[in-house]
Amino acid sequence: MPEPGTALAFEPPHPVTLTAACDAVRWARTIPDFGSVPEVFAVFLGPQGRLVRAVWLAEVIGLDELHEWPDFVLGYAPSRGATQVLLLVAQPGEGTEPTMADAETWQLMRLAHDAAGVPLADIVLVDGRSWRSLADTLA
């Protein structure tokens, strides 16, 4: 299992509201070079979709590893809590069509996150200007 603690976290100094996958993608694209390399952001949200913490997991774990450790992301949850988490998965050149493994990972992570009380709202696959919400695609 990857070692926790090597990720970068961001807690916004002013309110940022992300109520849909498109809002999260729009926010992520304000980050210089977002999506130019494979990377994963865990976006922890509070009430009304307020961004509580965003964690860059690129050097820590990829979506394929989350299949084996579906509760890994929860180790980066803010101490003051979150009402849900959303994953932004940049995979340049891979497209946004979910694979069977992506669908399985989505289901496993939803179960693990529900059990921990921080539901997984979505996994959003991003490739360049294209993106796809697994919550919408696999619902």
Secondary structure by P-SEA (a helix, b strand, c coil): ccccccbbbbbbccbbbbccaaaaaaaaaaccccccccbbbbbbbcccccccbbbbccccccaaaaaacccccccccccccccbbbbbbbbccccccccaaaaaaaaaaaaaaaaacccccbbbbbcccbbbbcccccc
